[in-house]
Amino acid sequence: MAGRADSTVLAGARVVLPTGTVENGRVIVEGTRIAGSPAEGAPAVDLSGHWIVPGFVDMHNHGGGGGSFTSGTVDDVLTGVRTHREHGTTTLVASTVTGEMDFLAERAGILSELVEQGDLAGIHFEGPFISPCRKGAHSEGLLRHPDPAEVRKLMDAARGTAKMFTLATELPGGIDSVRLLAEHGVIAAIGHTDATYEQTVEAIDAGATVATHLYNAMPGLGHRAPGPIAALLEDERITVELINDGTHLHPAALELAYHHAGAHRVALITDAMDAAGFGDGQYQLGPLAVEVKDGVARLVEGGSIAGSTLTLDTAFHRAVTIDRIPVGDVVQSISANPARLLGVYDRVGSLEPGKDADLVVLDEDFRLEGVMRKGEWIIRPQAVRSA
């Protein structure tokens, strides 16, 4: 009896499961999902010498491949989505940047349609409700206090697809906005903030659950004024985003976060802008001009870091080979944790029967070799053979 045409067994690899790594393991794909047992006669693909890990989940991303999520057309957004999929990100949230409220509401409408089509996993509003003291690559003239009514306006414009808002919660209206978001099941993330330790604790108690790119765009850790970093690292209710591109963080800062928060509270993100996977040159991030040189994005005026050109396959490789983070911990940080935060862990974020067949094949040196999304190869591994 011939096996089903849509049934495949990926065999012989090291498979990273929630319970640990299985040597000479296998992943059974039937249609768009992972199955518990193979159909009779299902073909096998030999992936000996490789790793199979869950597809990556990026909860903070502004674009890629020359396509901007913050201001581009639908085709531009889909270009960015395809680019990141080719680097292993099978689930992706589109992030905005500070803009006029009406413009952001319009962007929410465009992006929400792509969420409803299944191309995106949600929308993250980064700005305009952030501190001018820690604005980074956001236009200061467009910043505003986090008024709950305006937060609600953007939530409504997103038609149920808003997943996260980054707020400077110490500003007037910040705590009330956190409470509003928490009541509606939307992540309140503390970021681009000048908050004190005590103000950060107040925001966490009000319902904030994420630190937007920890360390970046917030006061440094001080021994007398510990600031937001200490409050965010110490509280079990907080997941900390980390940009592991070698530019945003010193390896010691990354190691400190993993050591103090634990892998179960880290989410590796890209914070990518449209130059990711595209190259050096001149770009726009919202209304601001950006120059990318040697893979580092900076504002033309002022020189602030303007997002990254990172892709998550590079973040994974750095974490394992340079930072020496255990593979299972990296998988947790790059797939499972963000999937749980986004409320999609029932479908993605781990290799388990019944979930979407979203996976990444890595060679023995943790370089990307293949990407599958919902049972279809986006990049088919070359150095494999049918068994």
C-alpha positions, 0 to 999 in steps of 0.5 A: 500500500502506497503512503499518502502523498502528503505524508513524510518522515524526516528521520535521523536528525537530532530533534529538539522536543519540549522534553529534550533532544532526541538523537536519531529522532524523527518528525512525521509530517502529514499534510500541514501538521505534525503527526504521532505516527506515520502512514503506511509506506510514507517516504522518509527523508534522511537528515542524519547529521542535522538538527530539527528545531521548531520554526522560529517565532518573532514577536518584534519585527519591522520588515525585511528584504527591502519591504517595510511593515511600518509604511510599505504596501501589502506587497512590501509587507509580504516581501518582508514576511517571505524574507524572514521565512527563508531565515526560519521565522515561520510565525511573525508579528509586524511592528509599527513605529511612531507616527500620526494616530490616523496613519497608525490606525490606517496601518493597523487596518492594512496589517490586520487583513494580512493577519486574518489571511494567515500571513502575520501572527499579529500587530505590535505597536511600538510608539507613539506612547514612549519617552522622548528621553529614550526615543531611539529611532522614533520621531520626537515630534510625534510622541505622545502620552499613553492615553487609554482612549488612544490606545483603544483607538489603535486596538479597535483599528486592528480589529482584534489582531493587536498583540502588543503595545510598547509603552513608557509606563511612567508617563501620564496615562501609562498605568491606566493603559497597561490595565486596559491592555491587560483587561483585553488580553493584549501584551503591555510591554515596558520599553523606550522608558525612563522609568525608575525601579519603583515605577517599573514595579508599579507597571508590572503589578498593573499587568505589564508582562514583557520588556521591549528589547531589554537594556536598549532604550532604557536607563542602565543598571545602577547600584544605587538607582537600579532602574527598570532593568533590575525590576524587569530581570527579577520579576517572574511575570516578565519575559525579556526581549533580547536582540542578539546581533552582536551590536545591540548587546554585549555577550555578557549582558545577554548571559546576565539576562539568561542567568538571572531570568532563565531561558523560560523568560527570554524571547529572542527577537530581531527588531529588524527593519527592511534592510534585513536580508537585503543589504547596506544602503539608505532606508526609511524607518517611518519618517526618519532616514536610516543608513545601513553600513556593514549591516548596522542600521543607524539614523542619518541624523543623530546616529542612534541605532535604528532597529537591526538587520538581524534574522533569527537564524543568525540569532540562533547561531550566535546564541549557541556558538558564541554565547554558548547557550544550550540548544534547548534553551535557545529553542525555548527562547526563539520559539516556545516562549514567544508562541506562548506570549502570543497565545499561539502555542497550541499551534506553533512553537514546539514539535508536537503531534497536532501542531503545524508542521513548522520546522527548521533544519540546521546542519551540525554547525547550526547553519540553516539548511531547510525551512518548512511551514505548514508542511511545505518546504520554503527551503528544501534541505540539499544535503539529504537523501530519501531513505 
